[in-house]
Amino acid sequence: MKDEGIDIDIDIAAVLAGKVRPFGPKGLPSGIAKIVVDGPVKVTTLGLDIDEQGDPKHHGGPEKAIHHYPRDHYHAWRESLTAQGGEVGVLDHAGAFGENLSTQGLTEADICIGDRFRIGTALVEVSQARQPCWKLNHRFGFAGMSRAVQESGRTGWYYRVIEEGEVSSGDRLVLVARPYPQWSLQRLLHVLYVDRLNYAALAEMAELPPLAESWRKLARQRVANHVVEDMERRLAGG
């Protein structure tokens, strides 16, 4: 059930998809380079049917079917990358972060785990925030980009697909259910990356039904082991 007083109904500025191409200094396969798609795109349980991922072990799949990144964050990234000598040109167009949906007016502070949205004729559910990886470092020409995304909380998020359908740029993104208003993505990211051994919050997180199982498992492991997992390989690569 949607909370009374909560109303999200915004324009999907762009729907994006990409093909797998060699990426980075080692030419590893990646579909991070997305371009705007004209016309309706079929939304399946594995994501947009014309979208590709180069590393299916860590990207894509039912729990990461569609990636949403707010265009709202682009200005702040342009400023910080300019200061760091990074590549700002990639921010000239939507798709800089490999997102499938680009919007304005909706950020991690406004989204909760388990939120259900109608996008075009498809129904999707927020499953997790993004855990940034080393590919962003190469994408933006700044070795600390993945860490900066993590520390900023400007990560974007993923949807699982509840009902397949079609979506087009210019369609509306409409909130239809919010079962866990106490678990905004902002709070989730705070527990994951800031208040990292808050056992009460972790225990609650581990029992959050719509949260992707990999995140629930991570919470259980922190509670059991009293230690935070090593994030360095994900952030720096190697």
C-alpha positions as CSV (number, residue, x, y, z in Angstrom):
1,M,0.0,0.0,0.0
2,K,1.2,3.5,-0.8
3,D,1.7,5.9,2.1
4,E,-0.9,8.7,2.1
5,G,0.7,12.0,1.1
6,I,3.4,10.3,-1.0
7,D,3.0,11.1,-4.7
8,I,5.6,10.4,-7.3
9,D,4.7,10.9,-10.9
10,I,7.5,12.2,-13.0
11,D,8.7,12.2,-16.6
12,I,11.2,9.5,-17.8
13,A,13.5,11.8,-19.6
14,A,15.4,9.0,-21.3
15,V,15.4,5.3,-21.7
16,L,18.9,4.0,-22.5
17,A,20.5,0.7,-23.6
18,G,24.0,-0.4,-24.8
19,K,25.9,-3.1,-26.5
20,V,28.9,-5.0,-25.1
21,R,32.2,-3.4,-26.2
22,P,35.9,-3.6,-25.1
23,F,36.3,-1.3,-22.1
24,G,39.2,0.0,-20.1
25,P,43.0,-0.6,-20.4
26,K,42.5,-4.4,-20.6
27,G,39.6,-4.2,-23.1
28,L,37.3,-6.2,-20.9
29,P,33.7,-6.6,-22.2
30,S,31.3,-4.1,-20.8
31,G,27.9,-2.6,-21.7
32,I,28.3,0.5,-19.5
33,A,28.2,2.9,-22.5
34,K,24.4,3.5,-23.0
35,I,22.6,5.6,-25.6
36,V,19.1,6.9,-25.7
37,V,16.6,4.6,-27.4
38,D,13.9,5.9,-29.7
39,G,10.5,4.3,-29.4
40,P,9.1,1.7,-27.1
41,V,11.5,-0.9,-25.5
42,K,10.3,-4.3,-24.2
43,V,10.9,-4.7,-20.5
44,T,11.5,-8.3,-19.4
45,T,12.4,-9.9,-16.1
46,L,16.0,-9.6,-17.2
47,G,15.8,-5.9,-18.1
48,L,15.4,-4.1,-21.4
49,D,15.5,-6.7,-24.1
50,I,18.0,-4.7,-26.3
51,D,20.4,-4.0,-23.4
52,E,23.6,-6.0,-22.9
53,Q,26.0,-6.6,-20.0
54,G,29.6,-7.7,-20.3
55,D,29.8,-9.3,-16.9
56,P,26.6,-11.1,-16.1
57,K,28.0,-12.4,-12.8
58,H,28.0,-8.8,-11.4
59,H,25.6,-6.9,-13.7
60,G,22.1,-7.5,-14.9
61,G,19.9,-10.4,-13.9
62,P,16.5,-10.4,-12.2
63,E,17.7,-8.3,-9.2
64,K,19.5,-5.7,-11.3
65,A,17.2,-5.7,-14.3
66,I,17.0,-2.0,-14.7
67,H,19.4,0.7,-13.5
68,H,18.0,4.2,-12.6
69,Y,20.4,7.1,-12.1
70,P,19.2,10.7,-11.3
71,R,20.3,13.4,-13.7
72,D,20.0,15.6,-10.6
73,H,23.5,14.5,-9.6
74,Y,25.3,15.4,-12.8
75,H,26.0,19.0,-11.8
76,A,27.8,18.0,-8.6
77,W,29.8,15.4,-10.5
78,R,30.9,17.9,-13.1
79,E,32.2,20.2,-10.4
80,S,34.1,17.5,-8.5
81,L,35.5,15.9,-11.6
82,T,36.7,19.2,-12.9
83,A,38.6,19.7,-9.6
84,Q,40.1,16.2,-9.9
85,G,41.0,16.5,-13.5
86,G,38.6,13.8,-14.5
87,E,36.7,13.4,-17.8
88,V,33.6,15.6,-17.6
89,G,32.6,15.3,-21.3
90,V,30.9,12.0,-20.5
91,L,28.4,14.0,-18.4
92,D,27.2,15.9,-21.4
93,H,24.5,13.3,-22.1
94,A,22.4,10.9,-20.0
95,G,23.9,7.5,-19.6
96,A,27.2,8.5,-18.0
97,F,26.7,6.0,-15.2
98,G,25.4,3.2,-17.4
99,E,21.8,3.9,-16.4
100,N,18.8,2.6,-18.2
101,L,16.4,5.3,-16.9
102,S,17.3,8.9,-16.5
103,T,15.0,11.3,-14.6
104,Q,15.1,14.7,-13.0
105,G,13.5,15.4,-9.6
106,L,14.0,12.1,-7.8
107,T,17.0,11.0,-5.8
108,E,18.0,8.3,-3.2
109,A,16.4,10.4,-0.5
110,D,13.0,10.0,-2.2
111,I,13.2,6.3,-2.9
112,C,12.5,3.3,-0.6
113,I,13.3,-0.3,-0.9
114,G,10.3,-2.1,-2.1
115,D,8.8,0.9,-3.9
116,R,6.8,-0.2,-6.9
117,F,6.5,2.0,-9.9
118,R,4.6,1.8,-13.2
119,I,7.0,2.7,-16.0
120,G,5.1,2.7,-19.3
121,T,3.1,-0.6,-19.1
122,A,5.7,-2.4,-17.0
123,L,5.6,-2.7,-13.2
124,V,9.0,-2.6,-11.4
125,E,10.2,-2.8,-7.8
126,V,13.2,-1.2,-6.1
127,S,15.5,-4.1,-5.1
128,Q,18.8,-2.4,-4.1
129,A,21.0,0.6,-4.4
130,R,24.1,0.4,-6.7
131,Q,27.4,-0.7,-5.3
132,P,29.8,1.2,-7.5
133,C,32.7,-0.7,-9.0
134,W,36.1,0.1,-10.6
135,K,34.7,0.5,-14.1
136,L,33.5,4.0,-13.1
137,N,37.2,4.9,-12.5
138,H,38.0,4.3,-16.1
139,R,34.7,5.7,-17.4
140,F,35.5,9.1,-15.8
141,G,39.3,9.1,-16.0
142,F,39.5,9.4,-12.2
143,A,41.0,6.6,-10.1
144,G,38.8,7.5,-7.1
145,M,35.5,7.8,-8.9
146,S,33.9,4.5,-7.6
147,R,34.9,5.5,-4.0
148,A,33.5,9.0,-4.5
149,V,30.2,7.6,-5.7
150,Q,30.0,5.3,-2.7
151,E,30.9,7.9,-0.2
152,S,28.6,10.5,-1.7
153,G,25.5,8.3,-1.5
154,R,24.7,9.3,-5.1
155,T,24.7,5.7,-6.3
156,G,21.5,5.3,-8.2
157,W,19.4,2.1,-7.8
158,Y,18.1,-1.0,-9.4
159,Y,14.6,-2.5,-10.1
160,R,13.4,-6.0,-10.5
161,V,10.6,-6.4,-12.9
162,I,7.2,-7.6,-11.5
163,E,5.2,-7.2,-14.7
164,E,6.7,-7.2,-18.1
165,G,5.7,-4.5,-20.6
166,E,7.1,-1.7,-22.6
167,V,8.6,1.7,-21.8
168,S,9.6,4.7,-23.9
169,S,11.4,8.0,-23.3
170,G,8.7,10.5,-22.2
171,D,6.6,7.9,-20.4
172,R,5.6,8.6,-16.8
173,L,7.2,6.9,-13.7
174,V,4.4,6.6,-11.2
175,L,4.7,5.3,-7.6
176,V,1.9,2.7,-6.9
177,A,3.1,1.1,-3.7
178,R,5.5,1.9,-0.8
179,P,5.4,-0.9,1.8
180,Y,8.6,0.1,3.6
181,P,8.7,3.9,4.0
182,Q,11.2,3.6,6.9
183,W,13.9,2.2,4.5
184,S,14.8,4.9,2.2
185,L,17.9,4.3,0.0
186,Q,19.5,7.1,1.8
187,R,19.1,5.2,5.1
188,L,20.2,1.9,3.5
189,L,23.4,3.5,2.1
190,H,24.1,5.1,5.5
191,V,24.0,1.7,7.2
192,L,26.0,0.0,4.5
193,Y,28.8,2.6,4.2
194,V,28.8,4.9,7.3
195,D,27.2,3.3,10.4
196,R,28.5,0.0,9.2
197,L,28.2,-2.1,12.4
198,N,24.9,-0.9,13.6
199,Y,23.7,-4.4,14.5
200,A,20.1,-3.5,15.1
201,A,19.8,-1.8,11.7
202,L,21.7,-4.7,10.1
203,A,19.3,-7.2,11.6
204,E,16.3,-5.3,10.4
205,M,17.9,-4.9,6.9
206,A,18.5,-8.7,6.8
207,E,14.8,-9.3,7.2
208,L,13.7,-6.8,4.6
209,P,11.7,-8.9,2.1
210,P,12.1,-6.8,-1.1
211,L,15.8,-6.2,-0.5
212,A,18.0,-8.3,-2.9
213,E,19.3,-11.5,-1.2
214,S,22.9,-10.5,-1.7
215,W,22.4,-7.4,0.4
216,R,20.5,-9.3,3.1
217,K,23.3,-11.9,3.2
218,L,25.9,-9.1,3.6
219,A,23.9,-7.8,6.6
220,R,23.7,-11.2,8.2
221,Q,27.4,-11.7,7.7
222,R,28.2,-8.4,9.4
223,V,26.0,-9.3,12.4
224,A,27.5,-12.8,12.7
225,N,31.2,-11.9,12.2
226,H,31.3,-8.4,13.7
227,V,33.4,-7.2,10.8
228,V,32.9,-5.2,7.6
229,E,33.6,-7.0,4.3
230,D,36.6,-6.0,2.2
231,M,35.4,-3.6,-0.5
232,E,38.7,-2.8,-2.1
233,R,38.6,-5.2,-5.0
234,R,35.2,-3.9,-6.1
235,L,36.3,-0.3,-5.8
236,A,39.8,-0.5,-7.3
237,G,39.7,-3.6,-9.5
238,G,42.6,-5.9,-10.0
